[in-house]
Amino acid sequence: MRLEVRHLEVLLAIEEAKSISGAARILGIDQPHVTRQLRRIEQRLGFEVFTRSVKGVESTTEGLRVLMLARRALGVIDNLNTPQIADIGGVPEVLRVVYYGLPAITILDDLTARYQDLQVRFSTTTPHGAYTHLHAGLADVFLGIWLPHVEWPVPGALATVEILADPTYVYLASDHPLASKPDLRLADFADEGWITGVDPDSWAMVSAECRLVGGFEPVLSHRVGEENAISTLLSRGRGVVLGSSVAVRRPGVVGRPYPGASTARWMQVHHPERVNRDLIATVADLLRVRYKTWRESTRA
């Protein structure tokens, strides 16, 4: 069996709906037909694109790569069918990326491997600074983490794409008494000092999470701007930190999940009339693949 456009549409519908039944509604066909199509596609590929559970479906690591290619293929076909749009925002010689909070630079090699003539320039900024850069034409795309309990309204002229949702973890010294505690709760850290970055939004997020999920008012112990300084303070037991589930595990530091944790959103913001949409979709897909790999490695 050769994969055709209809097969790619089935895969992307399942990804969007997060369920077989939801994909059937999107496609306007019956659920057993979607199930049969997916089975044939996976048999053709030789691996599972999605894992199934009572909660729905989730893409596998191999599946994420297939979905990324499927989205690009359908985007090319869409451009061929709408040439008046295809001329808007072709792949540029230089892609200027501003980012905040997430490891955007880790996709550089994969991105330039796909677009060999593309130069990518990265710089860090705040969300509000990124909006200014985008409006002024000084940046092409912004990649950032929307922290729980913190609002960063996006100006109407800009388009947003949610890349993924990331649960919050609490980080502490590996020899801390709570490091190996079963059934860990955020309330267990009510007497701890908290470490944050210098950005006021970081402390706002910690304060809200501790009040709403943990039921206590946190105490700030250190506010520092360098990641290495935060790791040093953590490993020495000078406080605890809230952060991404895929934050780098450093010697002497462990990350623990806890019930009721809020989720941060990895977001992509761009000006829809200035950037090639296939390139934008590829950036988001590469970050999803990286995230999946990081989650699997931290569980190992």
C-alpha positions in Angstrom: 0.0 0.0 0.0 1.3 3.5 -0.9 0.5 6.3 1.5 -1.8 8.9 -0.1 -3.1 12.3 0.9 -6.2 10.7 2.5 -4.0 8.7 4.8 -2.1 11.8 5.9 -5.4 13.5 6.6 -6.4 10.7 8.8 -3.2 10.9 10.8 -3.5 14.7 11.3 -7.2 14.4 12.2 -6.4 11.9 14.9 -3.6 14.1 16.2 -6.0 17.1 16.3 -8.9 15.3 18.0 -6.7 13.1 20.3 -9.1 10.3 19.7 -10.3 8.0 16.9 -14.0 9.0 17.4 -13.1 12.7 17.3 -11.1 12.1 14.1 -14.1 10.4 12.5 -16.2 13.5 13.3 -13.6 15.8 11.7 -13.4 13.7 8.6 -17.1 13.0 8.3 -16.7 9.2 8.2 -17.5 6.4 10.6 -15.2 5.4 13.4 -14.4 1.8 12.3 -13.2 3.2 8.9 -10.7 5.5 10.7 -9.6 2.5 12.9 -9.0 0.4 9.8 -7.2 3.2 8.0 -4.9 3.8 10.9 -4.1 0.0 11.2 -3.2 -0.1 7.6 -1.0 3.0 7.8 0.9 1.6 10.8 1.3 -1.8 9.1 2.8 0.0 6.1 5.2 2.1 8.3 6.2 -0.8 10.5 5.6 1.0 13.8 2.8 2.6 15.8 2.1 6.3 15.1 -0.2 6.5 18.2 -0.5 4.7 21.5 -4.0 4.1 22.7 -5.4 4.3 26.2 -8.8 5.0 28.0 -7.9 8.7 27.9 -7.5 8.7 24.1 -4.4 8.6 21.9 -0.9 10.0 22.1 1.7 10.1 19.4 4.8 8.0 19.8 8.3 9.4 19.1 8.3 7.8 15.7 4.8 9.1 15.2 5.7 12.7 15.9 8.2 12.5 13.0 5.6 11.1 10.7 3.1 13.7 11.6 5.7 16.4 11.0 6.3 15.1 7.5 2.6 14.7 6.9 1.9 18.3 7.8 4.7 19.5 5.6 3.5 17.3 2.7 -0.1 18.6 3.0 1.2 22.2 3.3 3.1 21.8 0.0 0.0 20.4 -1.7 -2.1 23.2 -0.3 0.4 25.8 -1.7 0.2 24.2 -5.1 -3.6 24.4 -5.0 -3.5 28.0 -3.9 -0.6 29.7 -5.8 -1.7 33.2 -4.8 -0.9 32.3 -1.2 2.2 30.3 -1.9 4.0 33.5 -3.0 3.4 35.1 0.4 6.3 34.6 2.8 8.5 32.1 1.0 11.3 30.4 2.9 13.6 33.3 3.8 17.4 33.3 3.7 17.5 34.2 7.4 15.1 33.2 10.1 15.3 35.5 13.2 14.0 33.6 16.3 13.5 35.3 19.7 12.8 33.0 22.6 12.0 33.0 26.3 12.1 30.1 28.8 12.3 27.1 26.4 15.4 25.5 24.8 14.7 26.8 21.3 18.3 26.7 20.2 18.4 22.9 20.5 16.5 22.5 17.2 19.1 24.5 15.2 20.9 21.5 13.7 17.6 19.8 12.7 16.2 23.0 11.2 19.2 23.8 9.1 19.4 20.2 8.0 15.9 20.5 6.5 16.5 24.0 5.1 20.1 23.8 4.0 20.2 27.4 2.7 18.6 28.9 5.8 20.5 30.9 8.3 18.9 30.9 11.8 19.7 33.6 14.3 18.6 33.2 18.0 18.3 35.8 20.7 16.6 35.9 24.1 13.9 38.3 25.2 10.8 38.7 27.3 7.3 38.1 25.8 6.5 41.8 25.7 9.9 42.5 24.1 9.2 39.8 21.5 5.9 41.4 20.5 7.7 44.7 19.9 10.3 42.9 17.8 7.7 41.1 15.7 5.7 44.3 15.0 8.8 46.2 14.1 10.0 43.5 11.7 13.1 42.8 13.8 12.1 39.2 14.4 10.2 36.5 12.5 9.0 34.2 15.2 8.8 34.1 19.0 9.1 30.8 20.9 8.2 31.0 24.6 6.7 29.3 27.6 3.5 30.7 28.9 3.8 30.3 32.7 0.8 29.0 34.7 -1.2 31.8 36.3 0.5 34.5 34.3 -1.2 36.3 31.4 0.7 37.6 28.3 -2.0 38.8 25.9 -1.0 38.6 22.3 -1.7 41.5 20.0 -4.4 40.8 17.5 -2.2 41.1 14.4 0.0 38.2 15.5 -0.9 34.5 15.1 -0.3 32.0 17.9 0.3 28.2 17.9 0.3 26.1 21.0 3.2 23.7 20.6 2.5 21.6 23.7 1.5 21.6 27.4 4.1 20.9 29.9 3.4 19.9 33.6 5.2 21.8 36.4 7.8 19.9 38.5 9.4 20.9 41.8 13.2 20.7 41.9 15.2 20.1 45.1 18.6 18.8 46.3 19.0 15.0 45.8 19.8 14.6 49.5 16.8 16.7 50.6 14.5 14.7 53.0 11.6 15.1 50.5 13.6 14.0 47.5 12.5 10.4 47.7 9.2 10.8 49.6 6.3 8.7 48.2 3.1 10.5 47.3 4.8 13.9 47.3 2.5 17.0 47.5 3.3 20.6 46.9 2.0 21.3 50.4 5.0 19.3 51.7 7.2 22.3 50.8 5.3 24.9 52.8 8.3 25.5 55.1 10.9 25.7 52.3 12.5 28.8 50.8 11.9 29.3 47.1 14.3 30.2 44.3 13.3 32.1 41.2 14.7 34.0 38.3 14.8 37.8 38.3 11.8 38.1 36.0 8.8 39.2 38.2 6.5 36.8 36.4 8.5 33.8 37.7 7.8 34.7 41.3 4.1 35.5 40.4 3.8 32.0 39.0 5.4 30.4 42.1 3.2 32.4 44.5 0.0 31.5 42.7 0.9 27.8 42.3 1.8 27.5 46.0 -1.4 29.2 47.1 -3.8 27.5 44.7 -2.3 24.0 44.6 -0.3 23.8 47.8 -2.6 25.9 50.1 0.3 28.0 51.5 2.0 31.3 51.0 5.6 30.7 49.8 8.7 32.5 51.1 11.2 33.8 48.6 14.8 32.8 49.6 16.8 33.8 46.4 16.1 35.6 43.2 19.0 35.1 40.7 19.4 35.6 37.0 21.9 32.9 36.0 20.8 29.3 35.5 24.1 27.9 36.9 23.6 29.9 40.1 20.1 28.5 40.5 21.5 24.9 40.1 24.2 25.6 42.6 21.8 26.9 45.2 19.5 23.9 44.6 22.2 21.3 44.9 23.4 22.9 48.2 19.9 22.7 49.6 19.4 26.5 49.7 15.8 26.3 48.4 13.5 24.7 45.9 12.3 25.6 42.4 9.3 25.1 40.2 10.1 24.4 36.6 9.5 22.5 33.4 9.2 18.7 33.5 12.1 18.5 31.0 14.5 20.8 32.7 18.1 19.6 32.6 18.8 17.2 35.5 22.1 18.5 37.0 24.2 16.6 39.5 22.8 16.9 43.0 19.3 18.0 41.8 16.1 15.9 41.3 12.8 16.9 39.8 9.5 15.5 41.2 5.9 15.7 39.9 3.1 16.4 42.3 -0.7 16.0 42.2 -2.7 18.9 40.7 0.4 20.5 39.1 -0.5 23.3 36.7 0.7 23.2 33.1 2.8 25.7 31.2 2.2 26.1 27.5 5.0 26.2 24.9 3.8 28.8 22.4 4.8 30.1 19.0 3.9 33.6 17.9 4.5 35.1 14.5 3.2 37.6 12.0 1.1 35.4 9.6 1.8 37.6 6.5 5.6 37.6 6.9 6.7 34.0 7.6 6.3 30.9 5.5 3.7 28.7 7.2 5.5 25.4 6.3 8.6 26.7 8.0 6.6 27.8 11.1 5.0 24.3 11.3 8.4 22.6 11.0 9.8 24.7 13.9 6.8 23.7 16.1 7.1 20.0 15.1 10.8 19.9 15.8 10.2 21.2 19.3 7.5 18.6 19.9 9.9 15.8 18.8 12.7 17.2 21.1 10.2 17.4 24.0 9.1 13.8 23.5 12.7 12.7 23.6 13.5 14.7 26.7 10.4 13.3 28.6 11.4 9.7 27.7 15.0 10.3 28.8 14.0 11.8 32.2 11.8 8.8 32.9 14.6 6.4 32.2 
